[in-house]
Amino acid sequence: MSSVEDLEEIRRRKLAELQKKLEEERSREAEQNAQIQKQLILRSILTPEARSRLTNLRLSRPEYANAIEMQLISLAQSGRLRGKVTDPQLKELLRKLARSRSRETTIRRL
């Protein structure tokens, strides 16, 4: 009887492992689909020069690139973008974001 119980326990563990792998694969696929969708939207709303600038920015400052991408996508989805975003327009958005994220540093001596 104990060998049957051992086999059942092994089967349960294997099933749990397979389910976990399946969930991980599904979440990975969902993440990839979201990335593909994001890239398609950006391709449709940015000129090639602006896309190139955003790609370069991603290499040096990924957090800024993500913030700009999300801002551009929300503007596009809300209908507030007319036409494609050009490189000079993207530069201006980057300046505005940099100003809003800059922190004022003060040093106080005690």
Backbone hydrogen bonds in HBPLUS format (Angstrom, degrees):
<---DONOR---> <-ACCEPTOR-->    atom                        ^
c    i                          cat <-CA-CA->   ^        H-A-AA   ^      H-
h    n   atom  resd res      DA  || num        DHA   H-A  angle D-A-AA Bond
n    s   type  num  typ     dist DA aas  dist angle  dist       angle   num
A0004-VAL N   A0001-MET O   3.16 MM   3  5.25 124.0  2.49  97.4 111.1     1
A0005-GLU N   A0001-MET O   3.06 MM   4  6.40 157.7  2.11 151.2 157.4     2
A0006-ASP N   A0002-SER O   2.85 MM   4  6.04 152.2  1.93 142.7 150.9     3
A0007-LEU N   A0003-SER O   2.96 MM   4  6.15 153.9  2.03 139.7 146.2     4
A0008-GLU N   A0004-VAL O   2.97 MM   4  6.23 156.5  2.03 146.5 152.8     5
A0009-GLU N   A0005-GLU O   2.93 MM   4  6.17 156.0  1.98 148.0 154.5     6
A0010-ILE N   A0006-ASP O   2.93 MM   4  6.20 157.1  1.99 149.3 155.4     7
A0011-ARG N   A0007-LEU O   2.90 MM   4  6.14 158.9  1.94 148.9 154.9     8
A0012-ARG N   A0008-GLU O   2.88 MM   4  6.14 156.4  1.94 148.8 155.2     9
A0013-ARG N   A0009-GLU O   2.98 MM   4  6.23 160.8  2.01 149.5 154.3    10
A0014-LYS N   A0010-ILE O   2.92 MM   4  6.14 162.9  1.95 152.1 157.0    11
A0015-LEU N   A0011-ARG O   2.89 MM   4  6.05 160.0  1.93 149.0 154.8    12
A0016-ALA N   A0012-ARG O   2.90 MM   4  6.11 157.7  1.95 148.1 154.3    13
A0017-GLU N   A0013-ARG O   2.89 MM   4  6.15 156.2  1.95 149.6 156.1    14
A0018-LEU N   A0014-LYS O   2.91 MM   4  6.15 160.8  1.94 151.5 156.6    15
A0019-GLN N   A0015-LEU O   2.92 MM   4  6.14 157.3  1.97 149.5 155.8    16
A0020-LYS N   A0016-ALA O   2.95 MM   4  6.15 156.1  2.01 146.6 153.1    17
A0021-LYS N   A0017-GLU O   2.94 MM   4  6.20 161.2  1.97 151.5 156.3    18
A0022-LEU N   A0018-LEU O   2.94 MM   4  6.12 154.8  2.01 145.5 152.7    19
A0023-GLU N   A0019-GLN O   2.95 MM   4  6.19 157.3  2.00 149.0 154.5    20
A0024-GLU N   A0020-LYS O   2.97 MM   4  6.22 160.2  2.01 150.9 156.3    21
A0025-GLU N   A0021-LYS O   2.91 MM   4  6.11 156.7  1.96 147.5 154.0    22
A0026-ARG N   A0022-LEU O   2.93 MM   4  6.15 156.7  1.99 147.5 154.0    23
A0027-SER N   A0023-GLU O   2.94 MM   4  6.18 159.1  1.98 149.4 155.0    24
A0028-ARG N   A0024-GLU O   2.92 MM   4  6.12 154.1  1.99 145.8 153.2    25
A0029-GLU N   A0025-GLU O   2.88 MM   4  6.12 157.1  1.94 148.1 154.4    26
A0030-ALA N   A0026-ARG O   2.89 MM   4  6.12 157.2  1.94 148.5 154.8    27
A0031-GLU N   A0027-SER O   2.95 MM   4  6.14 154.8  2.01 144.3 151.1    28
A0032-GLN N   A0028-ARG O   2.91 MM   4  6.18 155.4  1.97 147.7 154.5    29
A0033-ASN N   A0029-GLU O   2.86 MM   4  6.09 159.1  1.90 151.0 156.7    30
A0034-ALA N   A0030-ALA O   2.94 MM   4  6.17 153.5  2.01 144.9 152.1    31
A0035-GLN N   A0031-GLU O   2.98 MM   4  6.26 155.2  2.04 145.7 152.3    32
A0036-ILE N   A0032-GLN O   2.89 MM   4  6.15 159.3  1.94 151.8 157.4    33
A0037-GLN N   A0033-ASN O   2.90 MM   4  6.08 162.2  1.93 149.0 153.9    34
A0038-LYS N   A0034-ALA O   2.89 MM   4  6.08 156.7  1.95 146.9 153.5    35
A0039-GLN N   A0035-GLN O   2.92 MM   4  6.16 160.0  1.96 150.1 155.0    36
A0040-LEU N   A0036-ILE O   2.95 MM   4  6.21 154.2  2.01 149.1 156.3    37
A0041-ILE N   A0037-GLN O   3.00 MM   4  6.26 158.8  2.05 149.9 155.2    38
A0042-LEU N   A0038-LYS O   2.94 MM   4  6.19 166.3  1.96 152.6 156.6    39
A0043-ARG N   A0039-GLN O   2.85 MM   4  5.97 155.0  1.91 145.7 152.9    40
A0044-SER N   A0040-LEU O   3.10 MM   4  6.30 143.9  2.23 139.8 148.7    41
A0044-SER N   A0041-ILE O   3.07 MM   3  5.18 123.2  2.41  96.1 110.6    42
A0045-ILE N   A0041-ILE O   3.10 MM   4  6.38 130.9  2.35 143.9 157.2    43
A0045-ILE N   A0042-LEU O   3.19 MM   3  5.20 135.9  2.39  95.8 107.6    44
A0046-LEU N   A0042-LEU O   2.94 MM   4  5.81 131.1  2.18 152.8 160.5    45
A0085-VAL N   A0045-ILE O   2.64 MM  40  5.98 170.2  1.65 156.6 155.2    46
A0047-THR N   A0085-VAL O   3.04 MM  38  6.08 157.2  2.10 160.4 153.5    47
A0051-ARG N   A0047-THR O   2.90 MM   4  6.18 159.0  1.95 158.4 165.0    48
A0052-SER N   A0048-PRO O   2.93 MM   4  6.11 153.1  2.01 143.1 150.3    49
A0053-ARG N   A0049-GLU O   2.99 MM   4  6.27 156.6  2.04 146.5 152.5    50
A0054-LEU N   A0050-ALA O   2.94 MM   4  6.18 158.7  1.99 148.4 154.1    51
A0055-THR N   A0051-ARG O   2.91 MM   4  6.15 150.8  2.00 146.0 154.1    52
A0056-ASN N   A0052-SER O   2.96 MM   4  6.25 158.5  2.01 150.6 156.0    53
A0057-LEU N   A0053-ARG O   2.86 MM   4  6.09 154.5  1.93 147.6 155.3    54
A0058-ARG N   A0054-LEU O   2.93 MM   4  6.14 146.7  2.04 141.6 150.2    55
A0059-LEU N   A0056-ASN O   3.16 MM   3  5.35 130.4  2.42  98.5 110.7    56
A0060-SER N   A0057-LEU O   3.13 MM   3  5.34 121.7  2.48  99.9 113.7    57
A0061-ARG N   A0057-LEU O   2.66 MM   4  5.59 169.2  1.67 166.9 170.9    58
A0064-TYR N   A0061-ARG O   3.14 MM   3  5.58 124.4  2.46 110.4 122.9    59
A0065-ALA N   A0061-ARG O   3.15 MM   4  6.45 163.2  2.18 154.8 160.1    60
A0066-ASN N   A0062-PRO O   2.92 MM   4  6.12 161.9  1.95 149.8 154.0    61
A0067-ALA N   A0063-GLU O   3.04 MM   4  6.18 158.4  2.09 141.1 147.4    62
A0068-ILE N   A0064-TYR O   2.88 MM   4  6.10 164.9  1.90 156.3 159.8    63
A0069-GLU N   A0065-ALA O   2.90 MM   4  6.06 164.3  1.92 150.8 155.7    64
A0070-MET N   A0066-ASN O   2.94 MM   4  6.11 166.1  1.96 152.5 155.7    65
A0071-GLN N   A0067-ALA O   2.98 MM   4  6.13 155.2  2.04 144.8 152.2    66
A0072-LEU N   A0068-ILE O   2.81 MM   4  6.03 163.6  1.84 157.7 161.7    67
A0073-ILE N   A0069-GLU O   2.89 MM   4  6.07 162.0  1.92 152.4 157.5    68
A0074-SER N   A0070-MET O   2.95 MM   4  6.10 159.5  1.99 145.4 151.0    69
A0075-LEU N   A0071-GLN O   2.96 MM   4  6.17 154.2  2.03 146.2 153.7    70
A0076-ALA N   A0072-LEU O   2.90 MM   4  6.12 156.5  1.95 147.8 154.4    71
A0077-GLN N   A0073-ILE O   2.88 MM   4  6.06 160.8  1.92 150.4 155.6    72
A0078-SER N   A0074-SER O   2.98 MM   4  6.04 142.1  2.12 139.7 149.0    73
A0080-ARG N   A0075-LEU O   2.98 MM   5  5.28 143.6  2.11 162.4 160.5    74
A0079-GLY N   A0076-ALA O   3.13 MM   3  5.15 151.3  2.22  98.7 107.5    75
A0090-LEU N   A0086-THR O   2.92 MM   4  6.19 153.8  1.99 150.6 158.6    76
A0091-LYS N   A0087-ASP O   2.89 MM   4  6.16 155.3  1.95 153.5 160.3    77
A0092-GLU N   A0088-PRO O   3.09 MM   4  6.36 155.4  2.15 144.0 149.6    78
A0093-LEU N   A0089-GLN O   3.01 MM   4  6.35 155.5  2.07 146.5 153.1    79
A0094-LEU N   A0090-LEU O   2.89 MM   4  6.16 155.3  1.95 150.5 157.5    80
A0095-ARG N   A0091-LYS O   2.90 MM   4  6.23 151.6  1.99 147.9 155.9    81
A0096-LYS N   A0092-GLU O   2.96 MM   4  6.24 163.3  1.99 152.0 155.8    82
A0097-LEU N   A0093-LEU O   2.93 MM   4  6.14 160.0  1.97 149.5 155.2    83
A0098-ALA N   A0094-LEU O   2.86 MM   4  6.02 156.9  1.92 146.7 153.4    84
A0099-ARG N   A0095-ARG O   2.91 MM   4  6.17 155.8  1.97 150.6 156.9    85
A0100-SER N   A0096-LYS O   2.99 MM   4  6.21 158.4  2.04 147.5 153.3    86
A0101-ARG N   A0097-LEU O   2.96 MM   4  6.09 136.8  2.16 143.1 154.4    87
A0102-SER N   A0098-ALA O   2.94 MM   4  5.90 123.2  2.27 139.3 152.1    88
